[in-house]
Amino acid sequence: MMNSADDNHSAGNDSAQNALVDWFRASTQYINAHRGKTFVISLPGDALTSEHLKKLIADLTLLHTLGVKLVIVHGARPQIDAALAAAQLPNDYFAGVRITTPESIDTIAAVVGAQSIRLEALFSAGTQSASSAPLASTRGEALMVSRGNFLTAMPIGIRDGIDFHHTGRVRRVNAKAIDARLNDNALVLQSTLAYSLTGEVFNLTADEVAGQIAIALQADKLITLIPQDGITSDAGELIAALNPTDAAVLSARYSQSNIDAQRQLGSTLDACVNACTAGVKRAHLIGYQSNGALIRELFTRAGAGSLISDDSLDSLRAASIDDVAAILALIAPLEADGTLVVRSRERLETEIDNFKVIELEGAIIACAALYRTTPSFGEIACIAIHPSYRKLGLGARLLQALNEEAKTLGMTQTFVLTTSAAHWFIDQGFVEGALSDLPEQRQALYNLQRKSKIFLRVI
Ligand SMILES: CC(C)(COP(=O)(O)OP(=O)(O)OC[C@H]1O[C@@H](n2cnc3c(N)ncnc32)[C@H](O)[C@@H]1OP(=O)(O)O)[C@@H](O)C(=O)NCCC(=O)NCCS
């Protein structure tokens, strides 16, 4: 018979095992939600010095194994600081940004390159060496890591009279090339070095590189590993979720700080806010000093970091009479330059049920309308995206929503008249037609002076 100490021990084991089984079962929903999604993960240079680095690599490999497409961006700030000090080269910062002098760029390139190789080696080692169990492949195949010239850089130039020399920023991201590697089941590894069209090497910040890649890929998540557990309130409590507006206020506040870590957090927050504003659904800040925080944030309801998200970009909805003023303000410049036909307030009020809008934090940033011309024919009109939110796929989403509505209403074809967006409609699957292709009553209303082109799409 067991003594009571053994009983307690065994009961403890049982409850730990039950908790594990419960968690594993509950994780199904997260595994399904993350499969096939694209995450851009930023590992700052200090994360590479963490005692948990190998476990972090194992966790990232686990994500890859579960079907998450991963782009890992790494920095090397403390490693560069140490190398420049050892070589007695200048090591100056201005407003938290390194000044990369011509004398130091070769040393910096060598240090960053060495960190890339180190990470590539860790990912290639299989997870045998990174954790207690193999994860990547049952056949022991190495996880494919892809590196390349995915970015084009340009100099940040001279600011406040200071020449930043080889400190650069992102000019372009070759999203197509990155996507191709991800679709080929490779993990993409990107450092903070990038090249200009003139062939020069530039040193960028990990925050900017990760943020710009996330935007270019329209990634599902931008995840930055930070020294803190996440964002904390003034009372020191972890803030699990915040919207981009609040994050922007905090970013501005931290950026003013004299404390390096806070200023760094300010710049990370800024990159997250930019990404969320430009269509990245979620940005997470997760502590690299806390073992397993990445897994807890992604696979448990409680989470383990701070999430910045603006799900209101999802709020594509039917317009209501309350939106009339905002729609008028959105389309006024386009009416003024002749892109759109002028609509009076009265007309818009009468026709408001034809409109769909996209709302961002209470502001209408896009609109479009569907008019039923005949039982089977619908006209798409007044499609307008606020200039700050173009090229994010919102126009295509609105068109898709109108298409679905047209289908629901039993229409078989839609058409649009446009003077300035012909190629965009062609990209969306429309085909140019003639006036005679339109229903007769619409032909009669055609404004000959506008000389609009006619595009049609079968539903
Ligand atoms: C045309 C419009 C609705 C597109 O909306 P959007 O949300 O930016 O479009 P998407 O993100 O779905 O697509 C963007 C792509 O279309 C291209 N595009 C945008 N406007 C274009 C135009 N007028 N002609 C050709 N291509 C255009 C962009 O260059 C981008 O291509 P890229 O990714 O290869 O660089 C938007 O630019 C707009 O509001 N324009 C002003 C109003 C207008 O012209 N309305 C149509 C009148 S009927």
The ligand as a Tripos MOL2 file, in Angstrom:
@<TRIPOS>MOLECULE
LIG
   48    50     1     0     0
SMALL
NO_CHARGES

@<TRIPOS>ATOM
      1 C1         -9.5070   51.6680  -58.2050 C.3       1 LIG1
      2 C2         -9.5960   51.4220  -56.7040 C.3       1 LIG1
      3 C3        -11.0510   51.2130  -56.3430 C.3       1 LIG1
      4 C4         -8.7780   50.1780  -56.3620 C.3       1 LIG1
      5 O1         -8.9190   49.9150  -54.9800 O.3       1 LIG1
      6 P1         -7.7520   49.2260  -54.1190 P.3       1 LIG1
      7 O2         -8.3320   48.8030  -52.8280 O.co2     1 LIG1
      8 O3         -6.5630   50.1120  -54.1020 O.co2     1 LIG1
      9 O4         -7.4600   47.9840  -55.0400 O.3       1 LIG1
     10 P2         -6.8080   46.6120  -54.6780 P.3       1 LIG1
     11 O5         -5.9590   46.7320  -53.4630 O.co2     1 LIG1
     12 O6         -7.8640   45.5830  -54.7000 O.co2     1 LIG1
     13 O7         -5.8670   46.4560  -55.9480 O.3       1 LIG1
     14 C5         -4.7000   47.2480  -56.0490 C.3       1 LIG1
     15 C6         -4.0350   47.0660  -57.4000 C.3       1 LIG1
     16 O8         -4.7960   47.7220  -58.4030 O.3       1 LIG1
     17 C7         -3.9840   48.6910  -59.0540 C.3       1 LIG1
     18 N1         -4.7970   49.8580  -59.3630 N.ar      1 LIG1
     19 C8         -5.3580   50.7150  -58.5080 C.ar      1 LIG1
     20 N2         -6.0100   51.6830  -59.1910 N.ar      1 LIG1
     21 C9         -5.8590   51.4040  -60.5000 C.ar      1 LIG1
     22 C10        -6.3000   52.0140  -61.6930 C.ar      1 LIG1
     23 N3         -7.0320   53.1410  -61.6900 N.pl3     1 LIG1
     24 N4         -5.9590   51.4380  -62.8640 N.ar      1 LIG1
     25 C11        -5.2240   50.3180  -62.8950 C.ar      1 LIG1
     26 N5         -4.7560   49.6750  -61.7790 N.ar      1 LIG1
     27 C12        -5.0860   50.2300  -60.6170 C.ar      1 LIG1
     28 C13        -2.9180   49.0340  -58.0450 C.3       1 LIG1
     29 O9         -1.7830   49.5810  -58.6820 O.3       1 LIG1
     30 C14        -2.6650   47.7080  -57.3990 C.3       1 LIG1
     31 O10        -1.8470   46.9460  -58.2350 O.3       1 LIG1
     32 P3         -0.4160   46.3570  -57.7390 P.3       1 LIG1
     33 O11        -0.7000   45.5180  -56.5490 O.co2     1 LIG1
     34 O12         0.0130   45.5600  -58.8840 O.co2     1 LIG1
     35 O13         0.4680   47.5020  -57.4300 O.co2     1 LIG1
     36 C15        -8.9860   52.5940  -55.9000 C.3       1 LIG1
     37 O14        -7.6830   52.8480  -56.3870 O.3       1 LIG1
     38 C16        -9.7660   53.8670  -55.9420 C.2       1 LIG1
     39 O15       -10.5840   54.1600  -55.0750 O.2       1 LIG1
     40 N6         -9.5350   54.6990  -56.9910 N.am      1 LIG1
     41 C17       -10.2050   55.9650  -57.1360 C.3       1 LIG1
     42 C18       -11.6520   55.7810  -57.5030 C.3       1 LIG1
     43 C19       -11.8600   55.0150  -58.7890 C.2       1 LIG1
     44 O16       -11.1090   55.1270  -59.7400 O.2       1 LIG1
     45 N7        -12.9530   54.2330  -58.8110 N.am      1 LIG1
     46 C20       -13.3550   53.4760  -59.9370 C.3       1 LIG1
     47 C21       -14.2940   54.3190  -60.7120 C.3       1 LIG1
     48 S1        -15.6000   53.3720  -61.3390 S.3       1 LIG1
@<TRIPOS>BOND
     1     1     2 1
     2     2     3 1
     3     2     4 1
     4     2    36 1
     5     4     5 1
     6     5     6 1
     7     6     7 2
     8     6     8 1
     9     6     9 1
    10     9    10 1
    11    10    11 2
    12    10    12 1
    13    10    13 1
    14    13    14 1
    15    14    15 1
    16    15    16 1
    17    15    30 1
    18    16    17 1
    19    17    18 1
    20    17    28 1
    21    18    19 ar
    22    18    27 ar
    23    19    20 ar
    24    20    21 ar
    25    21    22 ar
    26    21    27 ar
    27    22    23 1
    28    22    24 ar
    29    24    25 ar
    30    25    26 ar
    31    26    27 ar
    32    28    29 1
    33    28    30 1
    34    30    31 1
    35    31    32 1
    36    32    33 2
    37    32    34 1
    38    32    35 1
    39    36    37 1
    40    36    38 1
    41    38    39 2
    42    38    40 1
    43    40    41 1
    44    41    42 1
    45    42    43 1
    46    43    44 2
    47    43    45 1
    48    45    46 1
    49    46    47 1
    50    47    48 1
@<TRIPOS>SUBSTRUCTURE
     1 LIG1         1 GROUP 0 **** ****
